[in-house]
Structure formats: C-alpha cells, structure tokens
Amino acid sequence: MKKDSDHIQAAPDNSSSAEIPVLLRQIKDNSTSILLAHLENLFSSCDDLFFDLSSRAATNSEQNLYFESMREVRLKKHGVMASFKGEIEAGFHQIATSAKTSALSSGLNTMANSDHNSLSLVQNDILEQDVAIASMVSKAQVNCQESLYHLNLRFDYLMPNTTINDQNNPMDPQQICHYFADACKMLDLNIKARIILFKQFDRLLVSKLATVYSSANNLLIEAGVLPNTRGYAKNNAQQNQGQSDRATSTATNSQQSVEFDFAELSNLLTSVRQQSPEIIESLIPNYTAYSSNAGPTVSNNDLLQLLTTIQQSIVPPPVNQELQLAENLRQVIDSILAEADDAPAKAVQQPDDDVINLVAMFFDFVLDDSNLPMAVQALISRLQIPILKVALNDKTFFNKGSHPARQLINAIAEASIGWDESTQPQRDRLFSLITKITQEINEEYNNNDQIFIDKLNELDKFIQQTEHKSALIEKRTGQAAEGQARTKLARMMAQKVMFEKLEAAALPEKISEFLTEHWLNLLVMSHLKHGDESPEWIDATQLVDDLIWASHAHNDSKSQARYQKIKPDLLNRISEGMTQIAATREAADETIANLESTLDELHSSDQSDVIIRPLSTSQAETLGHIPGSGSKSWQDMTGVERQQARYKQLTYEYIRKAEQLPIQTWLSFEDPKTGKLTRCKLASRIESSDTYVFVNRFGFKALERQRKDFACDMQAGRATILEKGNLFDRAMGNVLDRLNNNQSSSAV
C-alpha cells in the first residue's frame, strides 16, 4: 500500500507562471535547470556511496540499512526531484503574488513544526536533521554573502509591491535547503542515512550555489537591472536618474536620518534654564546662558563675522606631533563676547544662544564617543566653528538630515571607525585626507554650503576606491582562513581516527612509523578533497584496519590464506596512496619493500627479529595526543588555574550574542596584557572550526577567535561592539534624551 509520504508534495499550480515578471521567470527556469542537474549528480553519488558503505559494513543490520537506503533513493529520486522543482516554482509564485512568506522563513523551526506523523523520525532525529540544515544554510549564506546581497536588491527592484530579502527570496540558501528537506520527506530513511544524504547535498549542490547566483546577477545586469546597486532603495529607485552614486546614497541616508525640530529643542532648553544651577549642571555640564549676559546684545550677523575671524586664524595641525583637541566651543564664544576692563560680557539673541549650546552639546558628545578614535575626535572638533556658523545661518539645520555638513560629519565618522590608534597618522592616507578636508573648510567656508558638498564628494571618491580594494583583500582573507580551518579540521579528524585505531595496537616499528608519518597525510588529504563520508575516506581508513590485522601473526590456515589473498591488494593500495601524497617513486618503492619484508617476517616461522611495541610518545603526540593533557580536577588546580577556570565560565547570553552578531560588525578588542586597542570587523564565521575571523579596514586579518573565546571576550569587556550609525543623529539623540529627562523629572 502506498504511504502518504510517497506522494509528491509540490505546491498546487493555482496561477499561471505569466504572473511572474519575464526576467524572474527566466532566472527561475535557468536556476532550476542547474539545480536539478546537480541533484541528479547527487543521487548518482549517493547510490555509489550507499553501495560502498554496505559492502564495508561491519554487521548485517548495518549492511541492510545501507542497502535499503540505496533502494529507497533509487525508487523515489524522481519524485524528490519533482517535489524540489515544485517547491522552487511555488517560492517564485509566492513573491510574485505578494503572498505571506512565513512558510519560507521559519528557520530552524520548519522541521520541528512539521507534522511529525509524516516523518518516521523521533525528536532527537528531528533535532539532528535541523542542525544539519542550519549548518548548511549558515555556511552558504556566509560564502555567498556578496552575490546574495546584490541578487536580493535586484529581485526587490523587479517586485515593486513586495520587499525581497533573505527570508523570502526563493533562491536564498535557507529556502533551497528547506525545499530539499521538504522534498525528502517522502523518503523512508534512517536518520544516519538521511544525514549522509544531506551532507552529499551540501557538498554537491549547496557548495555550487555561488555559480547560480553569479549567473542570475549577470543576466539581470545584462538586462539593465541595477548594474550598480550602490545606494539603491525601493522608495527612491526611480528618482535622481543621471546623478552620481553619492547623490543617490545621500538621498537614501536622508530618509534614514532623524529630524530634530529646532523649535522643540528651544522649548526644552527654556525648561532647563528654569531649573536650579545644580540641576542644569547635571543635565548640561558647562551650560552657559549667553543671552543673559549684562553687556550689549550682539546681532546674528556680527556674531557670524566674529566667528569667521577666529575660524580663518586656525592653523593646520603640526606634522609628526600628537594631534590636540581644538579649543572648546564655549571658550571660543566666551572670548568673542568678553569685554575689556572687566566690563560685562556681551549678550547674544536667545535663538543664537540655543544654537550655540546645542552645537556645543553635539561636540561634547563627539569628544566623549568611544566609537570614534581619539585622533578622529580631534579632527572633527576642528569643525566646531564652521558647523556653528551653518546652524546660526540656518535654524532649520537640525531638521535637515540631508544637509551636506551633517552628511560630511557622518561620512568622516563612518569611514574612520576602523582607524587604529597604532597607525601613524602622517603615513595614513585616510587620516591625511580628513585633516586636509577639515583645514580647507576652516580656510574657505564663508556661509556657502557648497564646500561641504565638494568635500563630501572628495571623501566619497576616496572611500569608493579604498573599499573596492579592501573588499577584494577581505574576500581573499576569508578564503585563506576557510582553507586553513578546513586543513586544521582534516588533520584533527585524521589524527583522531588514527589514534583510536592505534591506541591499543602493538605493531612492528616500521609499520607504525608508516601509518603515523605517511598514511596520516593521506587521511588529511582525503578528508580535505572528499570529506569523511566519501568512499575515498572510507577506503583510506579501512586500509589502516587491514594493515593492523595483517601485522599480527595468524597461525590458523584460514587466516593465513586470507593474508596471502589480501596482501597484493593491500600493497597496491599503499602504492597508490603514496603516489597521491606526492612521494617519489624511489621513496614509495623503498617504503613498500620495507612493509612487505616486515609482513613476511611476521608470517614466517621465525619472528624473533620483528620488534612489536605500542605507540611511542612522539607518535602519540604526532596524532594530537599529549599524555597528561586532560582536565585537572578542582582540587588539583592552582589558585591561578582556578581563577582562569572561573573566568571561562560563560553565560548563555554572551554565547548567543556571539552567534547572532551580524557579519561586518565593527568591534574594539583590548589586549589584556598591554591594554592596546585593536579595531576590526567580523568578516566571516567558519562553521567547520567554529571560528570567527576579524579583519582591519584594509581587509587583512587582524584577529581570529573561537566562538567561546569571543563570547568570553565580550563578557569580560575586552571586546566592545562599535556603533556605526550616523554620528550626528546619535549625538543629537543623546542631547534630546538629556533634555527630555529634565521634562520627566520636572513632571515628577
């Protein structure tokens, strides 16, 4: 009788494919064709693999398991492929009709929330399957991050009524992996065989997704869909045609910027002025009511002229000397308003008073912002007078998120977030450019905002050039780290398998030397090239068992006959392996001759010359086993070791923070020994080794941390996440919060 799970679970075709835009339909067809070809190759590989595993099975039950799995896959592979294709069709139809996409974005809960009666899996099996899927998804999203990002934007551009992201893009690894998992529900497989199937899916299809995304992006670019994705946003995609990328980016940023109503800010300052001096000092340190000065009132124009005089007297920062903070803005105003002969200081108009204090509070925040390197704080502080003049000229300055002066400050802060204090400023191109920009603004700004636009474009041009180069270096850094991690994992797996097989074995010295010096390298190579579920890996590990068996003397006629039968094949497999690890023909022949003579001596009547011994200490260390390296009990630990053990006790909160930290997040790491700060960003997570790779702003590797070590750094305060949001908005948001706190306390 046919089971429910045997039916193809494709989505019903309740709408014609004509509802999908032509370009999307073409991408769907091309991508589906590529994926189905990979899937066909996957099933052929699994057929061979299950057959090979069954022939090497140690027990009848294990042999039957692999035979049944092979038969099940052969019978139902066409149904799985049809279901997989149907899932992709349904995914594209879903975004085309703006339907809810919760079914596509259920993450790890997809399998757990399924009808478990349709799956012949117990709860632990479901969890194991979910972990396998999550691992595939995470690895693919990291490896294809850039191409996926561009594909999402281009799909989003083509779908005006639907926002496309990684949660509903039918081509995203999350959807592709869950489409396959859903399609495989019809397969009645043991969890062991099912996990093998998923690993082959990861190796033969998921690892090829980058080429699928590249093909889709190229097709869209050739069709004229967002050839340059920089600055794209759905709400303004049709605007600013023909303008520079920076203009588009600025328009986008202005939508995200916060508008601060000057009238509201003035009312809040009025409320502050009614408080006692102690409360005012707690809310706004160094607050000065310039409008209350007893001297004559300075007009807005006169105040601007006085500021211009001081601005033009600002000299460039000295070369090869530590950059000093600019004079505090309130001190500048105090000097402007001061009168000779102890006469009362001049006053300013109330609106100008409010502007002065708001701008001063903004720069107070800048100089106290740990997200900015101190040297960059000093450079931005040199713009105090020009920014004050902008705000005095135009009281709506605080309302305009798109104002070029605000955009320039934000751009400087964003570009310099990765600037390291250890960098020599005079040799750093970015620092030199920002220094030049701030000085030229001080020398040339005279109430014309065009200079901010010009300097913003100059900075942006430099950033585009350096970002392109650093992105390439960062990509290579990630690939190198991935390769190193894969090699390290392969060596650890090879060492582990070899040690487990040799730990209790006593072997002739030449044979144990061969296994630990030569065959170990073949295991590493086999794991790197083919993985630990491949026939090549299985054959390489099986040879160790066969050689151990052959290295023991067997007196019964049946065993002796078996030895004579397997010996030629054994030596032939060793010869092929020596060729794979690039041994010279002479070295390979010598090794095989030594092994053959040793084996013949063991199986001869005179065995007195063959020395049999267990693994030596040096051989055990070669296999990654250091005697006495186990964990100490609490009683055996020294005081320092106990303190270190307590320090490593992590809370779940920080492990989750480490796992959920977005790629490209900037952090500051403090060296616990030297106190030196290193600024770097999270470039990639390497799933195979549970490693986080951090790069500097040039794209070169700065740090590498295991997930638990990174979580420990965050918990101990050695790793601090840096905010990359708009500096002006963060600063004025802080000002607004402080002023609103006064309102709240007054109400109480």
Number of C-alpha atoms within 10 A of each C-alpha: 3 6 9 11 17 15 15 20 20 20 16 10 11 8 11 8 15 10 12 20 13 12 16 18 17 15 19 19 15 14 20 19 13 15 22 16 13 17 21 15 16 20 21 14 18 21 19 14 22 26 20 18 20 22 13 14 15 10 10 9 11 15 19 13 20 24 18 19 25 21 14 16 23 14 12 17 20 14 20 27 21 15 24 29 22 20 24 23 21 20 24 21 23 18 22 20 14 14 11 10 15 11 12 21 16 16 18 16 11 16 19 15 9 12 8 13 9 13 17 16 16 11 10 10 16 18 16 14 22 20 13 16 24 18 14 22 22 15 20 22 19 17 21 19 15 13 19 25 16 19 26 20 21 23 22 20 21 22 19 13 13 17 18 21 16 18 18 23 25 25 24 23 24 25 24 23 23 24 22 21 20 19 25 27 20 25 20 21 22 15 17 14 18 18 17 18 23 22 19 22 22 22 15 19 22 22 15 16 25 18 14 18 22 15 16 22 23 14 15 20 14 10 11 10 18 20 14 12 15 13 17 20 18 16 10 14 14 10 10 12 10 8 9 12 19 16 15 21 14 18 20 19 18 17 14 13 20 19 18 18 14 18 14 11 19 17 12 19 21 13 15 22 14 10 13 9 12 10 14 19 14 12 18 20 12 13 19 19 15 23 19 15 16 12 16 13 19 16 13 15 11 12 19 20 14 13 18 20 10 13 23 17 10 13 10 14 17 9 9 10 9 10 16 15 17 16 12 15 21 18 10 14 17 15 11 15 21 16 13 7 6 7 10 14 20 19 21 24 15 16 15 22 19 25 22 25 21 24 23 21 22 21 24 18 19 23 18 11 16 14 23 24 18 20 19 23 23 19 23 21 22 27 20 21 23 24 18 21 23 20 19 23 16 13 16 16 21 22 16 17 22 19 18 20 25 21 22 21 18 20 17 22 24 17 19 19 22 23 24 20 15 10 10 10 20 13 10 11 11 19 21 12 15 19 20 16 23 19 20 15 18 23 17 14 18 18 15 10 14 13 18 21 16 14 21 21 18 13 19 18 14 14 15 12 10 14 17 12 13 18 15 13 17 23 17 15 20 24 15 13 20 21 14 13 18 19 17 16 17 23 21 15 17 25 23 14 16 22 21 11 14 20 12 10 18 16 21 21 16 15 20 24 15 15 20 19 14 17 23 22 20 22 28 23 20 25 24 18 13 13 18 19 16 21 19 18 22 19 16 19 21 13 18 19 14 14 21 19 15 22 24 16 18 17 11 8 9 9 14 14 11 12 20 13 11 14 17 12 11 17 17 13 15 21 17 11 20 22 15 13 16 10 15 11 12 8 12 18 14 12 19 17 13 15 20 17 11 21 21 18 17 22 19 12 10 10 13 8 9 15 13 17 12 16 21 12 12 11 18 19 14 15 23 16 17 13 9 7 7 8 8 11 8 11 8 10 13 11 11 9 13 15 11 11 12 10 12 16 11 17 11 10 10 18 18 12 14 19 14 9 11 13 16 13 15 24 23 22 21 17 12 10 6 7 10 12 17 20 27 29 26 21 24 26 25 23 17 14 16 12 20 23 22 28 25 21 23 19 22 19 22 16 16 17 15 15 20 19 17 22 25 21 21 20 20 14 13 18 20 18 17 18 17 17 12 19 24 24 20 20 18 21 16 15 21 17 13 15 20 18 14 20 14 9 8 11 7 6
